Amino acid sequence: MSRQIAQVLRARQLSMADYEALFRPPVNRGMRVLDREFFRRSVPLAAARFADPRLIPTFSKQCQADILQLQGVPHVAATTVAGEAAKVVRLAPHVRADDPSTLAESTRALLAAEPSITLEPHTLELKYGHWRADEILAAVLPEELLDEVPSGFTMTGHVAHMNLRDEYRPYGRLIGELVLDKNPKIRTVVNKTDSIDTKFRTFAMEVLAGDDDTMVEHHESGCRFRFDFARVYWNSRLHTEHDRLIQTFRPGEAVCDVFAGVGPFAVPAGRRGIVVLANDLNGPSYAALCDNIKLNKVAPYVHAFNLDGRDFIRASVAALRALARDPITVPVRAPKRLKPSQPPPAPVTVAVPSTPSRYVMNLPDTAIEFLDAFRGLLADDPGAALPRVHVYCFHKSDPAAPKPTEPEVRVALRDRVAAALGHEIDAAALDLHFVRQVAPTKGMWCVSFDLPAAVAHAA
């Protein structure tokens, strides 16, 4: 290996060791209010200037080892030489304009063949807009808080929802402004300030940055949902689970959504022509549910209730029987170009089942406790088909013990379901679906089972 090649490799190794530091934002660990002008950095580089710009593609292909490769920064830049516009190719930090030995052999060969290409000093100006939010946070947060830089969020409509730990709360405004700046679709950044309310699953929040506007419009499962994010429960991370369960619903079924919220199960099911009785006790959730039923034009199929969960379960069969007295009439949209002699399409009639086919219970903290309401559900109709119940719940494990296996979780959840029903149930009769890990020792599950006849027909 020649001495010159060894010098180039040695120079590259040294520059690569310092490469990340060279292009990081400037550090100010005392910053509490976001100062965008502070984040400017002048990086001294070398550049190749071209008397004939037509040589740039050849140079870019042949000299890749020496060209600056930095995400978000083009390697070709415009400049002015003696009052005239010109173009240069920015070179990597290991290249020195006054030392050809820092160049790769292929680059030196091209420069020797094309003397019109010259090297010159070049300054790369980096500004606030260049860096990501997490990069800037790493430059302003105390070093002891750098293990988990809090730049992640959940987006619902125009609102970004963060869960800042207590140690990051003093930097909340700064973090919020960064999230707002770096995500053009976000207009409001909020942070949860309290634990979730067990009754309505809402939580207190503070606006960190942007508009004080939590009335959102969110799109999911091909539907539009409008609601006040500060007053109802919504979790965008559950969209996959919403879709999974909805895909199991079949036309001709009647679904009772016990804790319907603003309608993430009920409204898409209605779009599929499935009859749904949707209930929520929370007033703002119920109002948004009614609005979303109208907004998505599923009123013929989806019917809203504002009852306690137990009261709704006990009233659901009678409510469905009342609806079943008359078929649903669904208007059919006429073609855009309807001939004058062509009559408009006749509305479609859909029969309403007289017995619920499914119950969805998405209140993971306490839904299992409501299973006692199913006792005697069909006591007056022993011949009715038994509904399938989908109950969501959390399973917490001992942090000091090994992670529980699925059979162990199955037995634990079977015991809880059986206790709430007041009836023994075989663990094998439960279908378990793991939804998501909420915390290191807390998982969310969907437990599905056919309501036992002894429970449904109990006196």
SVG drawing of the C-alpha trace seen along z (x, -y; Angstrom):
<svg xmlns="http://www.w3.org/2000/svg" viewBox="-93 -41 98 67">
<polyline fill="none" stroke="black" stroke-width="0.4" points="0.0,0.0 1.4,-3.4 2.2,-6.0 -0.3,-8.4 -3.2,-5.9 -2.4,-5.2 -2.6,-8.9 -6.0,-9.2 -7.4,-6.2 -5.9,-7.6 -7.4,-11.0 -10.8,-9.5 -10.7,-7.4 -10.0,-10.5 -12.6,-12.6 -15.3,-9.8 -14.6,-9.6 -15.5,-13.3 -18.0,-13.3 -21.2,-13.2 -19.9,-15.9 -19.0,-18.1 -22.6,-18.2 -24.4,-18.2 -26.3,-21.4 -24.5,-23.7 -25.0,-22.9 -26.7,-25.0 -27.8,-23.0 -29.2,-26.1 -31.8,-26.8 -35.4,-26.9 -37.0,-29.0 -36.5,-27.9 -34.0,-30.2 -34.0,-29.2 -31.3,-31.7 -28.9,-30.0 -28.9,-26.9 -26.5,-28.0 -23.3,-26.3 -20.6,-27.1 -18.8,-24.0 -15.5,-24.5 -15.2,-22.2 -13.5,-22.0 -15.4,-22.2 -14.6,-21.4 -15.4,-24.3 -16.2,-23.7 -15.4,-26.0 -17.5,-23.6 -20.6,-22.4 -21.1,-19.5 -18.3,-17.7 -20.3,-17.6 -22.1,-14.3 -18.8,-12.6 -17.2,-14.0 -20.1,-12.9 -19.9,-9.4 -16.1,-8.9 -15.4,-10.7 -18.1,-9.5 -15.6,-8.6 -14.7,-12.3 -18.1,-13.9 -20.1,-15.2 -23.0,-12.8 -25.2,-14.5 -28.9,-13.9 -30.8,-17.0 -27.8,-18.8 -27.3,-18.6 -23.7,-18.0 -24.0,-20.4 -24.3,-24.1 -24.6,-27.4 -22.0,-30.0 -20.7,-33.3 -17.2,-33.7 -16.1,-37.2 -19.8,-38.3 -20.8,-35.3 -22.9,-32.3 -21.1,-29.1 -21.6,-25.6 -19.4,-23.7 -19.5,-20.1 -19.2,-20.0 -16.5,-17.6 -16.4,-15.4 -14.8,-16.7 -11.6,-14.7 -10.7,-16.6 -8.5,-19.6 -8.4,-22.0 -4.6,-22.6 -3.7,-18.9 -4.3,-16.6 -3.1,-13.6 -6.5,-13.7 -8.2,-12.8 -8.9,-9.3 -6.8,-8.1 -9.7,-8.2 -10.4,-11.9 -6.7,-12.8 -6.7,-11.1 -9.8,-13.1 -8.3,-16.4 -5.1,-15.7 -7.1,-14.9 -9.4,-18.0 -7.3,-20.9 -10.4,-23.2 -11.7,-21.5 -10.2,-23.3 -10.4,-22.9 -11.2,-25.8 -12.3,-26.3 -16.1,-26.2 -18.3,-27.0 -21.4,-25.0 -24.0,-27.0 -26.4,-24.9 -29.5,-26.4 -32.3,-25.5 -34.3,-24.0 -31.6,-21.4 -31.8,-19.4 -34.5,-17.1 -36.4,-17.7 -34.5,-14.9 -31.1,-16.3 -31.9,-19.7 -33.3,-18.3 -30.0,-16.3 -28.2,-19.7 -30.3,-21.5 -31.4,-18.9 -29.2,-18.1 -26.9,-15.2 -28.6,-13.1 -31.8,-13.3 -30.4,-12.2 -31.1,-8.5 -34.7,-8.9 -35.1,-12.1 -38.9,-12.7 -39.7,-13.6 -42.3,-10.9 -46.0,-11.6 -49.3,-10.3 -51.2,-12.3 -54.9,-12.7 -56.2,-15.1 -54.1,-18.3 -53.2,-17.5 -49.9,-15.8 -50.3,-14.1 -47.2,-13.6 -46.7,-11.7 -43.8,-13.6 -42.3,-12.1 -42.0,-14.5 -38.3,-15.1 -39.0,-16.5 -41.9,-18.8 -39.7,-21.9 -38.8,-21.6 -42.4,-21.1 -42.8,-24.4 -39.5,-24.0 -40.3,-20.4 -43.8,-21.4 -42.5,-24.2 -39.9,-21.8 -42.6,-19.2 -44.8,-22.0 -42.0,-23.4 -40.8,-20.0 -44.3,-18.6 -46.2,-20.9 -49.5,-19.1 -49.6,-19.7 -51.3,-22.8 -51.5,-21.9 -49.2,-20.0 -50.6,-18.7 -49.2,-16.8 -51.1,-14.4 -50.9,-15.8 -52.8,-13.2 -53.7,-9.5 -56.6,-8.3 -60.0,-8.6 -61.3,-5.1 -64.9,-6.0 -64.7,-7.9 -61.0,-7.2 -60.3,-10.9 -57.3,-12.7 -56.3,-16.2 -53.9,-17.8 -52.0,-21.0 -51.3,-22.7 -47.5,-22.9 -47.5,-24.8 -49.7,-26.0 -53.4,-26.7 -55.5,-26.0 -57.9,-24.0 -58.6,-20.3 -61.6,-19.9 -60.2,-17.6 -61.3,-15.7 -59.6,-12.3 -59.7,-9.8 -59.7,-6.0 -61.2,-2.9 -62.4,-5.0 -64.5,-7.2 -64.3,-10.7 -64.5,-11.3 -65.0,-14.7 -64.6,-15.1 -63.0,-17.2 -59.8,-15.4 -59.7,-16.9 -63.2,-15.6 -63.4,-12.1 -61.3,-9.0 -59.4,-8.3 -56.3,-6.3 -54.9,-6.3 -52.6,-3.4 -55.7,-1.2 -56.7,-1.6 -55.3,1.8 -57.3,3.5 -60.4,1.6 -60.0,2.8 -59.2,6.4 -62.4,6.8 -64.6,5.0 -63.5,7.4 -65.0,10.3 -68.5,8.6 -70.8,10.0 -73.9,8.5 -77.0,9.8 -75.5,9.5 -76.5,7.0 -73.6,5.7 -74.0,4.0 -71.0,1.7 -71.2,1.2 -68.5,-1.5 -68.6,-2.9 -66.8,-6.2 -67.0,-8.4 -67.7,-5.3 -64.4,-3.7 -66.1,-0.3 -69.7,-1.3 -69.4,-3.8 -67.1,-1.6 -69.4,1.4 -72.4,-0.7 -70.5,-1.5 -70.5,2.2 -74.2,2.5 -74.1,4.0 -76.8,3.0 -75.1,1.5 -76.5,0.4 -73.7,-2.0 -73.7,-3.2 -71.5,-5.6 -72.2,-7.2 -69.9,-10.1 -71.9,-13.1 -69.3,-14.6 -68.6,-11.1 -72.3,-10.5 -72.7,-13.8 -69.6,-13.1 -71.0,-9.6 -74.3,-11.1 -72.4,-13.6 -70.2,-11.0 -73.2,-8.8 -74.6,-11.7 -71.3,-12.7 -70.7,-9.3 -74.3,-8.7 -74.8,-5.5 -77.9,-6.5 -80.0,-3.8 -77.7,-1.2 -76.2,-2.7 -78.3,-3.8 -76.8,-5.7 -77.6,-5.3 -76.4,-7.3 -76.6,-4.7 -74.5,-3.1 -72.9,0.0 -74.8,2.4 -78.1,0.7 -77.3,0.8 -76.5,4.5 -79.8,5.3 -81.8,3.1 -80.1,4.1 -82.3,7.1 -85.5,5.2 -84.1,2.2 -83.1,4.4 -86.5,6.2 -88.2,2.8 -86.0,1.9 -86.6,5.3 -90.4,4.6 -89.6,2.6 -87.0,3.2 -84.3,0.5 -84.9,-1.5 -81.6,-2.6 -81.8,-5.1 -79.7,-4.2 -77.7,-7.0 -78.8,-7.7 -76.2,-7.7 -74.7,-11.1 -76.2,-11.0 -79.7,-9.8 -81.8,-9.9 -85.1,-11.8 -87.0,-8.7 -85.1,-6.6 -86.7,-6.3 -84.5,-6.8 -83.3,-3.6 -85.6,-2.2 -84.4,-2.2 -83.1,1.0 -84.7,2.7 -82.7,4.5 -84.1,6.8 -83.0,6.1 -82.0,9.2 -84.1,9.6 -81.2,10.9 -77.8,9.4 -75.0,11.4 -72.0,9.7 -71.2,7.4 -68.0,5.3 -66.7,4.1 -63.7,1.8 -63.1,0.4 -60.0,2.3 -59.7,1.1 -63.1,2.3 -65.0,4.0 -64.7,7.5 -66.6,6.2 -69.6,5.5 -70.0,9.1 -72.4,9.7 -75.0,7.8 -75.3,10.7 -77.0,13.0 -80.5,13.6 -80.0,11.6 -82.1,14.1 -84.1,15.6 -87.4,15.0 -86.1,16.6 -84.3,19.9 -84.3,20.7 -82.4,17.5 -78.9,17.8 -76.2,17.0 -74.2,13.8 -70.4,13.7 -68.7,11.3 -65.5,9.4 -64.2,7.9 -61.0,5.9 -58.9,5.9 -55.4,5.3 -53.3,8.0 -50.6,6.9 -47.7,9.1 -45.2,9.0 -42.2,7.0 -40.0,9.2 -41.2,12.4 -40.5,13.8 -42.8,12.6 -45.9,14.8 -46.6,17.2 -49.8,17.1 -51.2,20.2 -50.6,18.4 -52.3,15.3 -55.2,17.4 -55.8,19.0 -55.6,15.7 -58.1,14.0 -60.4,17.1 -60.6,16.8 -61.5,13.1 -64.1,13.7 -65.7,16.7 -65.8,14.7 -67.6,11.8 -70.1,14.1 -70.7,16.1 -70.2,19.2 -67.3,21.5 -65.9,21.4 -63.3,23.6 -60.0,21.7 -60.0,23.4 -63.4,21.7 -61.7,18.3 -60.1,16.8 -57.3,14.5 -55.8,11.8 -52.9,9.7 -53.5,6.0 -50.5,4.0 -48.0,3.6 -49.2,0.6 -46.3,0.7 -43.4,3.1 -45.6,5.3 -49.0,4.4 -50.5,5.8 -53.9,5.2 -55.9,8.2 -59.1,8.9 -60.9,12.0 -63.7,13.4 -66.1,16.1 -69.7,17.3 -71.9,16.3 -72.7,19.6 -76.3,20.7 -76.5,21.1 -75.6,17.3 -77.9,16.1 -80.9,18.1 -80.3,17.6 -83.5,16.7"/>
</svg>
